[in-house]
Amino acid sequence: MPHDAPRSPSPVMRVVVAILLIAPFAVYLSVPSYARVKPRLAGLPFFYWWQLLWVIITALFIGTAYLLTRRTRPGRPADREGE
């Protein structure tokens, strides 16, 4: 069976992926917006729990961006295992 040529992601998909990858940097670099103590969560100052929350959100964003870009490239050998 011939391999399909990888499809190029649409411009909209590229913008979505770019936003998913850039958004966490904007949050991390805006330190004055979260450099405070209150509100506390489980005894942790806002500064710490906000950063920990964004570590999880960043992982979700990167995973989503990966899946979106991978979906636009069918026909790679890794995708055809078991055929």
Phi and psi restraints in degrees (value plus and minus 20) as a CYANA .aco file:
   2 PRO   PHI     -90.5   -50.5
   2 PRO   PSI     127.0   167.0
   3 HIS   PHI    -101.3   -61.3
   3 HIS   PSI     116.3   156.3
   4 ASP   PHI     -94.5   -54.5
   4 ASP   PSI     124.5   164.5
   5 ALA   PHI     -89.7   -49.7
   5 ALA   PSI     120.9   160.9
   6 PRO   PHI     -80.1   -40.1
   6 PRO   PSI     113.9   153.9
   7 ARG   PHI    -100.3   -60.3
   7 ARG   PSI     122.9   162.9
   8 SER   PHI    -100.6   -60.6
   8 SER   PSI     116.4   156.4
   9 PRO   PHI     -84.0   -44.0
   9 PRO   PSI     125.7   165.7
  10 SER   PHI     -86.6   -46.6
  10 SER   PSI     139.5   179.5
  11 PRO   PHI     -78.8   -38.8
  11 PRO   PSI     -56.5   -16.5
  12 VAL   PHI     -85.2   -45.2
  12 VAL   PSI     -62.0   -22.0
  13 MET   PHI     -83.6   -43.6
  13 MET   PSI     -59.9   -19.9
  14 ARG   PHI     -82.8   -42.8
  14 ARG   PSI     -59.8   -19.8
  15 VAL   PHI     -85.8   -45.8
  15 VAL   PSI     -63.6   -23.6
  16 VAL   PHI     -81.2   -41.2
  16 VAL   PSI     -65.8   -25.8
  17 VAL   PHI     -83.4   -43.4
  17 VAL   PSI     -61.9   -21.9
  18 ALA   PHI     -82.2   -42.2
  18 ALA   PSI     -62.3   -22.3
  19 ILE   PHI     -83.9   -43.9
  19 ILE   PSI     -62.7   -22.7
  20 LEU   PHI     -81.8   -41.8
  20 LEU   PSI     -53.6   -13.6
  21 LEU   PHI    -106.1   -66.1
  21 LEU   PSI     -46.6    -6.6
  22 ILE   PHI    -111.0   -71.0
  22 ILE   PSI     -51.7   -11.7
  23 ALA   PHI     -73.1   -33.1
  23 ALA   PSI     -66.0   -26.0
  24 PRO   PHI     -80.4   -40.4
  24 PRO   PSI     -55.5   -15.5
  25 PHE   PHI     -83.6   -43.6
  25 PHE   PSI     -60.2   -20.2
  26 ALA   PHI     -81.9   -41.9
  26 ALA   PSI     -60.3   -20.3
  27 VAL   PHI     -88.4   -48.4
  27 VAL   PSI     -67.5   -27.5
  28 TYR   PHI     -82.9   -42.9
  28 TYR   PSI     -54.3   -14.3
  29 LEU   PHI    -103.1   -63.1
  29 LEU   PSI     -29.9    10.1
  30 SER   PHI    -113.9   -73.9
  30 SER   PSI      34.1    74.1
  31 VAL   PHI     -74.5   -34.5
  31 VAL   PSI     -62.4   -22.4
  32 PRO   PHI     -78.1   -38.1
  32 PRO   PSI     -44.5    -4.5
  33 SER   PHI     -93.2   -53.2
  33 SER   PSI     -42.9    -2.9
  34 TYR   PHI    -145.6  -105.6
  34 TYR   PSI      -6.4    33.6
  35 ALA   PHI    -105.2   -65.2
  35 ALA   PSI      54.9    94.9
  36 ARG   PHI    -170.7  -130.7
  36 ARG   PSI     150.0   190.0
  37 VAL   PHI    -115.3   -75.3
  37 VAL   PSI     -60.2   -20.2
  38 LYS   PHI    -123.2   -83.2
  38 LYS   PSI     127.6   167.6
  39 PRO   PHI    -101.6   -61.6
  39 PRO   PSI     127.0   167.0
  40 ARG   PHI    -109.6   -69.6
  40 ARG   PSI     129.9   169.9
  41 LEU   PHI    -152.4  -112.4
  41 LEU   PSI      94.8   134.8
  42 ALA   PHI      35.4    75.4
  42 ALA   PSI      16.6    56.6
  43 GLY   PHI      64.6   104.6
  43 GLY   PSI     -27.2    12.8
  44 LEU   PHI    -108.5   -68.5
  44 LEU   PSI     115.0   155.0
  45 PRO   PHI     -82.6   -42.6
  45 PRO   PSI     133.5   173.5
  46 PHE   PHI     -71.6   -31.6
  46 PHE   PSI     -62.0   -22.0
  47 PHE   PHI     -72.7   -32.7
  47 PHE   PSI     -63.5   -23.5
  48 TYR   PHI     -98.3   -58.3
  48 TYR   PSI     -67.8   -27.8
  49 TRP   PHI     -90.7   -50.7
  49 TRP   PSI     -47.2    -7.2
  50 TRP   PHI     -85.8   -45.8
  50 TRP   PSI     -62.8   -22.8
  51 GLN   PHI     -85.8   -45.8
  51 GLN   PSI     -61.8   -21.8
  52 LEU   PHI     -84.2   -44.2
  52 LEU   PSI     -59.0   -19.0
  53 LEU   PHI     -81.0   -41.0
  53 LEU   PSI     -61.7   -21.7
  54 TRP   PHI     -92.1   -52.1
  54 TRP   PSI     -42.5    -2.5
  55 VAL   PHI     -84.0   -44.0
  55 VAL   PSI     -62.8   -22.8
  56 ILE   PHI     -88.6   -48.6
  56 ILE   PSI     -64.7   -24.7
  57 ILE   PHI     -81.9   -41.9
  57 ILE   PSI     -60.8   -20.8
  58 THR   PHI     -81.8   -41.8
  58 THR   PSI     -62.4   -22.4
  59 ALA   PHI     -81.1   -41.1
  59 ALA   PSI     -60.8   -20.8
  60 LEU   PHI     -85.4   -45.4
  60 LEU   PSI     -61.5   -21.5
  61 PHE   PHI     -83.1   -43.1
  61 PHE   PSI     -65.4   -25.4
  62 ILE   PHI     -86.5   -46.5
  62 ILE   PSI     -61.0   -21.0
  63 GLY   PHI     -82.0   -42.0
  63 GLY   PSI     -62.0   -22.0
  64 THR   PHI     -84.9   -44.9
  64 THR   PSI     -64.1   -24.1
  65 ALA   PHI     -81.0   -41.0
  65 ALA   PSI     -60.4   -20.4
  66 TYR   PHI     -81.9   -41.9
  66 TYR   PSI     -67.6   -27.6
  67 LEU   PHI     -84.6   -44.6
  67 LEU   PSI     -58.0   -18.0
  68 LEU   PHI     -84.7   -44.7
  68 LEU   PSI     -61.3   -21.3
  69 THR   PHI     -94.7   -54.7
  69 THR   PSI     -53.5   -13.5
  70 ARG   PHI     -88.7   -48.7
  70 ARG   PSI     -54.7   -14.7
  71 ARG   PHI     -86.1   -46.1
  71 ARG   PSI     -43.3    -3.3
  72 THR   PHI    -106.3   -66.3
  72 THR   PSI     -18.6    21.4
  73 ARG   PHI    -146.6  -106.6
  73 ARG   PSI      48.0    88.0
  74 PRO   PHI     -95.0   -55.0
  74 PRO   PSI     142.6   182.6
  75 GLY   PHI      71.0   111.0
  75 GLY   PSI     -14.8    25.2
  76 ARG   PHI     -95.2   -55.2
  76 ARG   PSI     132.2   172.2
  77 PRO   PHI     -75.2   -35.2
  77 PRO   PSI     -56.5   -16.5
  78 ALA   PHI     -85.0   -45.0
  78 ALA   PSI     -49.4    -9.4
  79 ASP   PHI     -99.0   -59.0
  79 ASP   PSI     -37.0     3.0
  80 ARG   PHI    -124.2   -84.2
  80 ARG   PSI      -2.8    37.2
  81 GLU   PHI     -84.5   -44.5
  81 GLU   PSI     121.6   161.6
  82 GLY   PHI      69.4   109.4
  82 GLY   PSI     -22.4    17.6
